[in-house]
Amino acid sequence: MTSLVIHSAAGASDATISAHPPEPRHLEDPALIAAELEARGIGFERWPARVELAHDATPDTILAAYASEIRQVQATGNYPTVDAIRLTPEHPDRVALRRKFLAEHTHSEDEVRFFVEGRGLFCLHIGEEVLQVLCEQNDFLRVPAGTRHWFDMGEAPRFTAIRFFDNPEGWVAQFTGDGIADHYPLLD
């Protein structure tokens, strides 16, 4: 189930960890999740992932299956480049990709994802908070450019997401070097 956990990040860096952080807030209502994220400049919507994909669906097949949703997003004029990423426990690069995505980073463009299968944990470091958004099938998330974040797909990843970019190079990250991600729960 889609959820949002809001942690206080005060002192949660490599240098110092607060001895008694406040209890995190947990939300599961999509409307409340959307409101909390919107208050911080993050876009969140629930869209129906209306196509059941074959286990061997290729990126081109996935993009064709969701062509109307892609056209809808691209009609805004903001995201001319799109791809599909599908990771399973059998993916040969899953360990290296997980390690790369778990390092806190930013992008010079928005990070926009529509989850059409499975789940993944987006962790957003905004000011003195860390927001952990468990995205699942039907979740559309827009993280503004410059937002510090990391992503966990778990040890046995199983997700498919359509990714939208305003950069023709696709996913390009600027890593912060902050080890804050090490201090928060991972996707189990």
TORKOL-4160 file (C-alpha; in steps of 0.2 Angstrom, whole numbers, padded with zeros to 4 digits, m for minus):
188
<pt num="1" X="0000" Y="0000" Z="0000"/>
<pt num="2" X="0006" Y="0017" Z="m0004"/>
<pt num="3" X="0012" Y="0026" Z="0011"/>
<pt num="4" X="0022" Y="0041" Z="0017"/>
<pt num="5" X="0033" Y="0042" Z="0032"/>
<pt num="6" X="0039" Y="0059" Z="0038"/>
<pt num="7" X="0055" Y="0059" Z="0048"/>
<pt num="8" X="0064" Y="0074" Z="0056"/>
<pt num="9" X="0081" Y="0074" Z="0048"/>
<pt num="10" X="0089" Y="0087" Z="0060"/>
<pt num="11" X="0107" Y="0080" Z="0064"/>
<pt num="12" X="0105" Y="0065" Z="0053"/>
<pt num="13" X="0121" Y="0067" Z="0043"/>
<pt num="14" X="0137" Y="0057" Z="0043"/>
<pt num="15" X="0144" Y="0069" Z="0056"/>
<pt num="16" X="0130" Y="0068" Z="0069"/>
<pt num="17" X="0115" Y="0058" Z="0073"/>
<pt num="18" X="0102" Y="0064" Z="0085"/>
<pt num="19" X="0101" Y="0053" Z="0100"/>
<pt num="20" X="0082" Y="0055" Z="0102"/>
<pt num="21" X="0074" Y="0059" Z="0086"/>
<pt num="22" X="0055" Y="0063" Z="0086"/>
<pt num="23" X="0043" Y="0049" Z="0081"/>
<pt num="24" X="0040" Y="0049" Z="0062"/>
<pt num="25" X="0023" Y="0052" Z="0056"/>
<pt num="26" X="0015" Y="0038" Z="0045"/>
<pt num="27" X="0001" Y="0041" Z="0032"/>
<pt num="28" X="m0008" Y="0029" Z="0021"/>
<pt num="29" X="m0022" Y="0039" Z="0014"/>
<pt num="30" X="m0018" Y="0045" Z="m0004"/>
<pt num="31" X="m0027" Y="0062" Z="m0002"/>
<pt num="32" X="m0017" Y="0065" Z="0014"/>
<pt num="33" X="m0001" Y="0060" Z="0006"/>
<pt num="34" X="m0004" Y="0071" Z="m0009"/>
<pt num="35" X="m0007" Y="0086" Z="0002"/>
<pt num="36" X="0008" Y="0083" Z="0013"/>
<pt num="37" X="0019" Y="0081" Z="m0003"/>
<pt num="38" X="0011" Y="0096" Z="m0011"/>
<pt num="39" X="0015" Y="0107" Z="0004"/>
<pt num="40" X="0033" Y="0103" Z="0000"/>
<pt num="41" X="0032" Y="0106" Z="m0018"/>
<pt num="42" X="0031" Y="0087" Z="m0023"/>
<pt num="43" X="0018" Y="0082" Z="m0035"/>
<pt num="44" X="0009" Y="0066" Z="m0031"/>
<pt num="45" X="m0006" Y="0058" Z="m0040"/>
<pt num="46" X="m0015" Y="0041" Z="m0042"/>
<pt num="47" X="m0017" Y="0035" Z="m0060"/>
<pt num="48" X="m0024" Y="0019" Z="m0065"/>
<pt num="49" X="m0011" Y="0007" Z="m0072"/>
<pt num="50" X="m0023" Y="0000" Z="m0084"/>
<pt num="51" X="m0012" Y="m0013" Z="m0093"/>
<pt num="52" X="m0006" Y="m0029" Z="m0086"/>
<pt num="53" X="0011" Y="m0032" Z="m0094"/>
<pt num="54" X="0018" Y="m0048" Z="m0100"/>
<pt num="55" X="0032" Y="m0055" Z="m0089"/>
<pt num="56" X="0044" Y="m0052" Z="m0104"/>
<pt num="57" X="0037" Y="m0035" Z="m0109"/>
<pt num="58" X="0051" Y="m0024" Z="m0117"/>
<pt num="59" X="0053" Y="m0005" Z="m0114"/>
<pt num="60" X="0045" Y="m0002" Z="m0131"/>
<pt num="61" X="0030" Y="m0013" Z="m0127"/>
<pt num="62" X="0028" Y="m0004" Z="m0110"/>
<pt num="63" X="0029" Y="0013" Z="m0118"/>
<pt num="64" X="0016" Y="0008" Z="m0132"/>
<pt num="65" X="0004" Y="0001" Z="m0118"/>
<pt num="66" X="0004" Y="0018" Z="m0109"/>
<pt num="67" X="0005" Y="0029" Z="m0125"/>
<pt num="68" X="m0011" Y="0039" Z="m0119"/>
<pt num="69" X="m0003" Y="0043" Z="m0102"/>
<pt num="70" X="0013" Y="0047" Z="m0110"/>
<pt num="71" X="0005" Y="0059" Z="m0122"/>
<pt num="72" X="m0005" Y="0067" Z="m0108"/>
<pt num="73" X="0011" Y="0071" Z="m0098"/>
<pt num="74" X="0021" Y="0076" Z="m0114"/>
<pt num="75" X="0007" Y="0088" Z="m0118"/>
<pt num="76" X="0013" Y="0100" Z="m0105"/>
<pt num="77" X="0028" Y="0103" Z="m0115"/>
<pt num="78" X="0040" Y="0099" Z="m0100"/>
<pt num="79" X="0045" Y="0081" Z="m0103"/>
<pt num="80" X="0049" Y="0077" Z="m0121"/>
<pt num="81" X="0060" Y="0062" Z="m0117"/>
<pt num="82" X="0053" Y="0046" Z="m0110"/>
<pt num="83" X="0058" Y="0028" Z="m0106"/>
<pt num="84" X="0053" Y="0013" Z="m0096"/>
<pt num="85" X="0063" Y="0004" Z="m0083"/>
<pt num="86" X="0059" Y="m0013" Z="m0077"/>
<pt num="87" X="0069" Y="m0021" Z="m0063"/>
<pt num="88" X="0066" Y="m0039" Z="m0057"/>
<pt num="89" X="0076" Y="m0050" Z="m0045"/>
<pt num="90" X="0084" Y="m0058" Z="m0060"/>
<pt num="91" X="0091" Y="m0042" Z="m0067"/>
<pt num="92" X="0110" Y="m0044" Z="m0069"/>
<pt num="93" X="0113" Y="m0026" Z="m0064"/>
<pt num="94" X="0101" Y="m0025" Z="m0049"/>
<pt num="95" X="0115" Y="m0024" Z="m0035"/>
<pt num="96" X="0125" Y="m0010" Z="m0044"/>
<pt num="97" X="0109" Y="0000" Z="m0048"/>
<pt num="98" X="0103" Y="m0002" Z="m0031"/>
<pt num="99" X="0119" Y="0005" Z="m0024"/>
<pt num="100" X="0119" Y="0019" Z="m0036"/>
<pt num="101" X="0101" Y="0024" Z="m0033"/>
<pt num="102" X="0104" Y="0023" Z="m0014"/>
<pt num="103" X="0116" Y="0037" Z="m0014"/>
<pt num="104" X="0109" Y="0054" Z="m0010"/>
<pt num="105" X="0108" Y="0065" Z="m0026"/>
<pt num="106" X="0100" Y="0079" Z="m0035"/>
<pt num="107" X="0095" Y="0082" Z="m0053"/>
<pt num="108" X="0095" Y="0098" Z="m0064"/>
<pt num="109" X="0078" Y="0093" Z="m0070"/>
<pt num="110" X="0062" Y="0086" Z="m0062"/>
<pt num="111" X="0062" Y="0067" Z="m0058"/>
<pt num="112" X="0045" Y="0061" Z="m0064"/>
<pt num="113" X="0039" Y="0043" Z="m0062"/>
<pt num="114" X="0023" Y="0033" Z="m0066"/>
<pt num="115" X="0024" Y="0016" Z="m0057"/>
<pt num="116" X="0014" Y="0004" Z="m0068"/>
<pt num="117" X="0020" Y="m0012" Z="m0058"/>
<pt num="118" X="0028" Y="m0016" Z="m0042"/>
<pt num="119" X="0035" Y="m0004" Z="m0029"/>
<pt num="120" X="0050" Y="0007" Z="m0024"/>
<pt num="121" X="0054" Y="0019" Z="m0010"/>
<pt num="122" X="0058" Y="0037" Z="m0014"/>
<pt num="123" X="0066" Y="0046" Z="0000"/>
<pt num="124" X="0066" Y="0065" Z="m0001"/>
<pt num="125" X="0078" Y="0076" Z="0010"/>
<pt num="126" X="0069" Y="0092" Z="0011"/>
<pt num="127" X="0076" Y="0105" Z="0024"/>
<pt num="128" X="0075" Y="0097" Z="0041"/>
<pt num="129" X="0064" Y="0082" Z="0035"/>
<pt num="130" X="0066" Y="0066" Z="0026"/>
<pt num="131" X="0050" Y="0060" Z="0018"/>
<pt num="132" X="0049" Y="0041" Z="0013"/>
<pt num="133" X="0036" Y="0039" Z="m0001"/>
<pt num="134" X="0033" Y="0020" Z="m0004"/>
<pt num="135" X="0027" Y="0021" Z="m0022"/>
<pt num="136" X="0017" Y="0007" Z="m0029"/>
<pt num="137" X="0007" Y="0003" Z="m0045"/>
<pt num="138" X="m0004" Y="0018" Z="m0049"/>
<pt num="139" X="0007" Y="0031" Z="m0041"/>
<pt num="140" X="0013" Y="0046" Z="m0051"/>
<pt num="141" X="0027" Y="0056" Z="m0043"/>
<pt num="142" X="0035" Y="0073" Z="m0048"/>
<pt num="143" X="0050" Y="0078" Z="m0038"/>
<pt num="144" X="0057" Y="0095" Z="m0043"/>
<pt num="145" X="0074" Y="0098" Z="m0049"/>
<pt num="146" X="0087" Y="0101" Z="m0036"/>
<pt num="147" X="0078" Y="0091" Z="m0023"/>
<pt num="148" X="0090" Y="0080" Z="m0013"/>
<pt num="149" X="0084" Y="0062" Z="m0013"/>
<pt num="150" X="0088" Y="0043" Z="m0015"/>
<pt num="151" X="0078" Y="0028" Z="m0021"/>
<pt num="152" X="0077" Y="0010" Z="m0014"/>
<pt num="153" X="0071" Y="m0004" Z="m0025"/>
<pt num="154" X="0075" Y="m0017" Z="m0012"/>
<pt num="155" X="0086" Y="m0032" Z="m0013"/>
<pt num="156" X="0074" Y="m0042" Z="m0024"/>
<pt num="157" X="0067" Y="m0027" Z="m0035"/>
<pt num="158" X="0051" Y="m0029" Z="m0044"/>
<pt num="159" X="0045" Y="m0013" Z="m0052"/>
<pt num="160" X="0041" Y="m0005" Z="m0068"/>
<pt num="161" X="0040" Y="0014" Z="m0070"/>
<pt num="162" X="0039" Y="0026" Z="m0085"/>
<pt num="163" X="0051" Y="0040" Z="m0083"/>
<pt num="164" X="0049" Y="0057" Z="m0090"/>
<pt num="165" X="0064" Y="0069" Z="m0093"/>
<pt num="166" X="0067" Y="0086" Z="m0100"/>
<pt num="167" X="0085" Y="0081" Z="m0104"/>
<pt num="168" X="0087" Y="0070" Z="m0119"/>
<pt num="169" X="0102" Y="0061" Z="m0110"/>
<pt num="170" X="0089" Y="0054" Z="m0098"/>
<pt num="171" X="0094" Y="0050" Z="m0079"/>
<pt num="172" X="0109" Y="0061" Z="m0074"/>
<pt num="173" X="0113" Y="0063" Z="m0056"/>
<pt num="174" X="0124" Y="0075" Z="m0046"/>
<pt num="175" X="0128" Y="0065" Z="m0030"/>
<pt num="176" X="0129" Y="0075" Z="m0014"/>
<pt num="177" X="0142" Y="0064" Z="m0004"/>
<pt num="178" X="0130" Y="0065" Z="0011"/>
<pt num="179" X="0128" Y="0048" Z="0019"/>
<pt num="180" X="0111" Y="0053" Z="0026"/>
<pt num="181" X="0103" Y="0038" Z="0017"/>
<pt num="182" X="0112" Y="0026" Z="0028"/>
<pt num="183" X="0102" Y="0032" Z="0043"/>
<pt num="184" X="0085" Y="0028" Z="0037"/>
<pt num="185" X="0075" Y="0012" Z="0034"/>
<pt num="186" X="0077" Y="0003" Z="0017"/>
<pt num="187" X="0063" Y="m0006" Z="0007"/>
<pt num="188" X="0061" Y="m0023" Z="0014"/>
